[in-house]
Amino acid sequence: MEAQVLTEVSAEVPADRQALVLAGYRAMAAGPFPEGLLRSELLRGSDGLWRVQTLWRDRAALEAMRAAPEPPAALRLFRSVGVEPALRIWEVADALAPGP
């Protein structure tokens, strides 16, 4: 079985545009969602750092989404508020979850 993949799209957002990031992400949550997207979170850090972290079923699902004509949603989100994001792609080497 192919490993899951996690994408991390992050940017430093000026304080006066942070509410736009949250509103834009909530609009994205209405869908539709690309095939193979398992989970996504919007994370807010200190000093205006924001991150969209998305878990994909496998690299093939990620590559299919990236081959679409329009840019990925997380990139569009940050660009819509006037910042250029950084993208990192991680292969999930292992995972754990506490039992019931």
N, C-alpha and C positions, 0 to 999 in steps of 0.2 A: 504494500500500500504506500502511495506517495505521501510525503510529509505535508502537514499543513504549513501555511506560510502566513506571516504577520507583516502587514505594511504599517509603517509609521510615517505620517506626514505631519511635519511640525513647522511652526513659525512663531516669531515674536510679533505680537499684535499690539499696536498702540492702545492705550487705555480708552480713548474715545471711540474705538472700533470694536471693542471686545463684545459688546452686546450684539453686534451684527454677526459675529462668529456664532454665538449661541443660537440666535434666531435662524441663521442659515443652516446650521446643523439640524435643528428641529424641523425645518422644511425638508431637508434631505430624508429625514426619518419617515416621511410620508410615502417613500418609495417612488417608483419601483426599484427593486434591488437586483443587482447582477447575479446571475447564476453562480453558485459557489461561495457567496458571501455568508459566513457563519455568524459573525458578530462584529459590532463596531462600537467604539466608545470615543467620546470627546473628553479629553483631559485638559484641565487648566492647572498650570504650575505657577510658580512665583515669577515675578518680573515680566509678566505679559506673555509667557511662553505657553502656547496651546499645542495640542497634539490630537490627531485623529488616528486611532489605532484600530486596525481592521484585521480580522482573522479570516483567512480563505481556506477552503477545502483542500486545495493543492495549488501548485504552481501553474498548472494548466488553466485553472479557473481564473487566477490572477492575470495571466497572459491574455486570455480571451477578453477580459474586461478592458485591459490596456490596449487591445487591438481595435476597440470601438472607435468610431470617428470623432467623438468628443472626448476631451480630457477627463480623467477620473474625477469623481465628485469631490473628493477631499482637496485636490489641487484647485478645482474651480472655487470651492468655498473660500480658501485663503486668498486667492487672487481677486475674488469679488470684493474683499475689504482692503485691497491695495498692498498686500504683502506677498512676497515670493517664498513659497514653502520649500523645505528640504524633504526628500523622500529617502527612506531606508527600508530595505526588504530583509526580513529575517526568516530563516527556516526554523520551524519548531522542532527542536532536537528531542524534547521530552516534555511531559506535562504531568501535573498532579492535581487532584481535587480531593478535599476531605470527604469521607463517606458519610452516610446518613447517621 
